[in-house]
Amino acid sequence: MLIDAHCHLDFPDFDADREAVLARARAAGVGHFVVPGTTRRRWPEVLALGERDEVSVCLGLHPYFMGDHREGDVEALAAALDRHPEAVAVGECGIDARLTDTLDAQWSLFDAQVRLAKARGLPLVIHCVRANDRLAKRLRQLAPEAGGLIHAFAGSPQQAKAFLDLGFVVGLGGALTHERAKRLQRAVTALPDDGYVLETDSPDMPLAGHQGERNEPARVGEVCLRVAELRGQPPERVAADSTANARRLFGLMEGAK
């Protein structure tokens, strides 16, 4: 069984055919889905999906949506985490260095979410764009004890190792299927078997050959095949390793949520 360790099934992109999307994923061998939160307004939709046996959820405040966050959201997140112990991680949080006008606020919000995760012994689900080295330094300073996931990792072998040394795993998705992603592909080949999970970031992060299309969890199988090719391993081995890693990271029991 495959696990899509990061997919936004709550997004409106899936409102018209969410059941069909899930059915296609199950037919492709994807048996579990981890859905992160992005804004306070969307947490109810995320939590509703978490009522399904095959879905686990995270709650967080995403750095890309700084314009949607309001004063009091961190306190609301703390309360929501306490009310919903079924949440398996804090996230999606992190840093998007493309958004330079909100960067200071992003760091402040990220630090607050790390503190919430530490207080509850939860892993983090981290969005990191153009900030791998700075983020690794910050994580060394803040020392979150439960580790987490560096979602949509797109860095070098050395940057991957820095995150692994801090107790994190990296998320591998559509980016590595593109021919130009040579540095990322080198990182994939160098990862230990327990250092990664597979994800789609649906509806975003389309795979090579699917540019401009809505991404779906069913395509995590295509990611698995490409990772297996890069690592010189059977796809069954990659599927088993990535699933075991996701279960360990998020505390998922086999055959249960």
PEUR-V746749 format. One record per residue. N is the residue number from 1. RES is the residue in one small letter. PHI is phi as a letter, one per 40 degrees, with the letter a starting at -180 (NA if undefined). PSI is psi in radians with two decimals (999 if undefined). OMEGA is omega in whole degrees, 0 to 359 (NA if undefined). Layout:
BEGIN
{{N | RES | PHI | PSI | OMEGA} {N | RES | PHI | PSI | OMEGA}}
END
This chain:
BEGIN
{{1 | m | NA | 2.43 | 175} {2 | l | c | 2.62 | 173} {3 | i | b | 2.24 | 170} {4 | d | c | 1.83 | 189} {5 | a | c | -0.01 | 180} {6 | h | a | 1.83 | 177} {7 | c | a | 2.44 | 184} {8 | h | c | 1.17 | 183} {9 | l | c | -0.22 | 178} {10 | d | c | -0.25 | 186} {11 | f | c | 2.63 | 180} {12 | p | d | -0.33 | 178} {13 | d | d | -0.42 | 184} {14 | f | b | 0.05 | 185} {15 | d | c | -0.60 | 185} {16 | a | c | -0.43 | 187} {17 | d | a | 0.61 | 185} {18 | r | d | -0.73 | 181} {19 | e | c | -0.68 | 178} {20 | a | c | -0.66 | 177} {21 | v | c | -0.79 | 179} {22 | l | c | -0.68 | 179} {23 | a | c | -0.73 | 178} {24 | r | c | -0.67 | 179} {25 | a | c | -0.80 | 179} {26 | r | c | -0.69 | 178} {27 | a | c | -0.46 | 179} {28 | a | c | 0.08 | 176} {29 | g | g | 0.19 | 179} {30 | v | c | 2.00 | 187} {31 | g | b | -0.15 | 181} {32 | h | a | 2.64 | 186} {33 | f | b | 2.33 | 176} {34 | v | b | 2.10 | 186} {35 | v | b | 2.01 | 179} {36 | p | c | 2.74 | 173} {37 | g | c | 2.71 | 181} {38 | t | b | -0.73 | 178} {39 | t | b | 2.75 | 179} {40 | r | d | -0.67 | 182} {41 | r | c | -0.51 | 184} {42 | r | c | -0.12 | 181} {43 | w | d | -0.69 | 179} {44 | p | d | -0.69 | 178} {45 | e | c | -0.69 | 177} {46 | v | c | -0.84 | 181} {47 | l | c | -0.61 | 177} {48 | a | c | -0.71 | 176} {49 | l | c | -0.57 | 180} {50 | g | c | -0.18 | 175} {51 | e | c | -0.24 | 177} {52 | r | c | 2.48 | 181} {53 | d | c | -0.53 | 186} {54 | e | c | 0.11 | 182} {55 | v | b | 2.29 | 169} {56 | s | b | 2.62 | 187} {57 | v | b | 2.72 | 172} {58 | c | b | 2.74 | 177} {59 | l | b | 2.29 | 181} {60 | g | a | -3.09 | 182} {61 | l | b | 1.93 | 190} {62 | h | c | 2.39 | 182} {63 | p | c | -0.37 | 181} {64 | y | c | -0.37 | 186} {65 | f | b | 0.68 | 182} {66 | m | d | -0.58 | 180} {67 | g | c | -0.31 | 180} {68 | d | c | -0.30 | 183} {69 | h | c | 2.58 | 183} {70 | r | b | 2.83 | 175} {71 | e | d | 2.34 | 182} {72 | g | g | -0.15 | 182} {73 | d | c | -0.62 | 180} {74 | v | c | -0.75 | 177} {75 | e | c | -0.67 | 177} {76 | a | c | -0.64 | 178} {77 | l | c | -0.77 | 178} {78 | a | d | -0.78 | 180} {79 | a | c | -0.70 | 180} {80 | a | c | -0.69 | 178} {81 | l | c | -0.64 | 179} {82 | d | c | -0.61 | 179} {83 | r | c | -0.41 | 187} {84 | h | b | 1.33 | 180} {85 | p | c | -0.16 | 176} {86 | e | c | -0.26 | 177} {87 | a | c | 2.25 | 187} {88 | v | c | -0.13 | 181} {89 | a | a | 2.87 | 170} {90 | v | c | 2.10 | 181} {91 | g | i | 2.83 | 25} {92 | e | c | 2.12 | 177} {93 | c | b | -3.10 | 175} {94 | g | h | -2.70 | 186} {95 | i | b | 2.28 | 173} {96 | d | b | 1.69 | 187} {97 | a | c | -0.10 | 173} {98 | r | c | -0.47 | 185} {99 | l | c | 1.29 | 190} {100 | t | c | -0.49 | 184} {101 | d | c | -0.29 | 180} {102 | t | b | 0.23 | 190} {103 | l | c | -0.74 | 179} {104 | d | c | -0.75 | 179} {105 | a | c | -0.62 | 177} {106 | q | c | -0.81 | 180} {107 | w | c | -0.73 | 179} {108 | s | c | -0.77 | 179} {109 | l | c | -0.68 | 178} {110 | f | c | -0.83 | 180} {111 | d | d | -0.74 | 181} {112 | a | c | -0.68 | 181} {113 | q | c | -0.57 | 174} {114 | v | c | -0.73 | 179} {115 | r | c | -0.69 | 177} {116 | l | c | -0.74 | 180} {117 | a | c | -0.75 | 179} {118 | k | c | -0.74 | 183} {119 | a | c | -0.45 | 184} {120 | r | b | 0.02 | 180} {121 | g | g | 0.51 | 182} {122 | l | b | 2.59 | 172} {123 | p | c | 2.90 | 178} {124 | l | b | 2.55 | 170} {125 | v | b | 1.97 | 194} {126 | i | b | 2.24 | 171} {127 | h | c | 2.12 | 182} {128 | c | b | 1.98 | 179} {129 | v | b | 2.08 | 178} {130 | r | f | 0.63 | 182} {131 | a | a | 0.44 | 187} {132 | n | d | -0.82 | 184} {133 | d | c | -0.75 | 179} {134 | r | c | -0.67 | 180} {135 | l | c | -0.76 | 179} {136 | a | d | -0.70 | 178} {137 | k | c | -0.74 | 180} {138 | r | c | -0.71 | 179} {139 | l | c | -0.63 | 176} {140 | r | c | -0.64 | 180} {141 | q | c | -0.74 | 185} {142 | l | c | -0.43 | 174} {143 | a | f | 1.04 | 174} {144 | p | c | 2.25 | 192} {145 | e | c | -0.43 | 184} {146 | a | c | 0.10 | 179} {147 | g | g | -2.54 | 180} {148 | g | i | -2.79 | 185} {149 | l | b | 2.21 | 168} {150 | i | c | 1.69 | 186} {151 | h | c | 2.52 | 176} {152 | a | f | 0.82 | 182} {153 | f | c | 2.38 | 181} {154 | a | a | 0.48 | 185} {155 | g | b | -2.80 | 184} {156 | s | c | 2.93 | 174} {157 | p | d | -0.67 | 181} {158 | q | c | -0.70 | 178} {159 | q | c | -0.66 | 176} {160 | a | c | -0.76 | 180} {161 | k | c | -0.66 | 179} {162 | a | c | -0.73 | 179} {163 | f | c | -0.73 | 179} {164 | l | c | -0.68 | 179} {165 | d | c | -0.38 | 178} {166 | l | c | 0.07 | 177} {167 | g | g | 0.26 | 179} {168 | f | b | 2.82 | 167} {169 | v | b | 2.83 | 179} {170 | v | b | 2.55 | 179} {171 | g | c | 2.24 | 181} {172 | l | b | 2.22 | 182} {173 | g | a | -2.59 | 189} {174 | g | d | -0.51 | 184} {175 | a | d | -0.63 | 185} {176 | l | c | -0.19 | 180} {177 | t | c | -0.14 | 182} {178 | h | c | 2.42 | 186} {179 | e | d | -0.58 | 184} {180 | r | c | -0.17 | 187} {181 | a | c | 0.92 | 186} {182 | k | c | -0.76 | 181} {183 | r | c | -0.79 | 178} {184 | l | c | -0.72 | 180} {185 | q | c | -0.62 | 175} {186 | r | c | -0.68 | 178} {187 | a | c | -0.71 | 180} {188 | v | c | -0.74 | 181} {189 | t | c | -0.46 | 185} {190 | a | c | -0.16 | 184} {191 | l | c | 2.51 | 169} {192 | p | c | 2.82 | 183} {193 | d | c | -0.45 | 182} {194 | d | c | 0.32 | 187} {195 | g | b | 0.14 | 186} {196 | y | a | 2.78 | 168} {197 | v | b | 2.86 | 179} {198 | l | b | 2.54 | 184} {199 | e | a | 2.90 | 175} {200 | t | b | -0.45 | 188} {201 | d | f | 0.45 | 178} {202 | s | d | 2.41 | 10} {203 | p | c | 0.14 | 184} {204 | d | c | -3.01 | 176} {205 | m | f | 1.00 | 183} {206 | p | c | 2.64 | 178} {207 | l | c | 2.83 | 174} {208 | a | d | 2.36 | 183} {209 | g | g | -0.16 | 180} {210 | h | b | 0.35 | 181} {211 | q | d | 2.42 | 180} {212 | g | g | -0.11 | 179} {213 | e | c | 2.73 | 171} {214 | r | c | 2.26 | 177} {215 | n | c | 2.69 | 181} {216 | e | b | 2.66 | 178} {217 | p | d | -0.46 | 179} {218 | a | d | -0.46 | 185} {219 | r | c | 0.00 | 174} {220 | v | c | -0.45 | 176} {221 | g | c | -0.63 | 176} {222 | e | c | -0.66 | 175} {223 | v | c | -0.76 | 179} {224 | c | d | -0.78 | 181} {225 | l | c | -0.72 | 181} {226 | r | c | -0.68 | 176} {227 | v | c | -0.75 | 179} {228 | a | c | -0.74 | 179} {229 | e | c | -0.80 | 181} {230 | l | c | -0.64 | 185} {231 | r | c | -0.12 | 181} {232 | g | g | 0.64 | 181} {233 | q | b | 2.73 | 175} {234 | p | c | 2.52 | 177} {235 | p | d | -0.59 | 180} {236 | e | c | -0.61 | 178} {237 | r | c | -0.78 | 179} {238 | v | c | -0.75 | 179} {239 | a | c | -0.79 | 181} {240 | a | c | -0.76 | 181} {241 | d | c | -0.81 | 183} {242 | s | c | -0.66 | 178} {243 | t | c | -0.77 | 178} {244 | a | c | -0.68 | 180} {245 | n | c | -0.73 | 178} {246 | a | c | -0.71 | 179} {247 | r | c | -0.76 | 180} {248 | r | c | -0.81 | 184} {249 | l | c | -0.80 | 187} {250 | f | c | 0.04 | 179} {251 | g | g | 0.64 | 181} {252 | l | c | 2.24 | 176} {253 | m | c | 2.53 | 179} {254 | e | c | 2.28 | 178} {255 | g | g | 0.07 | 179} {256 | a | a | 3.09 | 179} {257 | k | c | 999 | NA}}
END
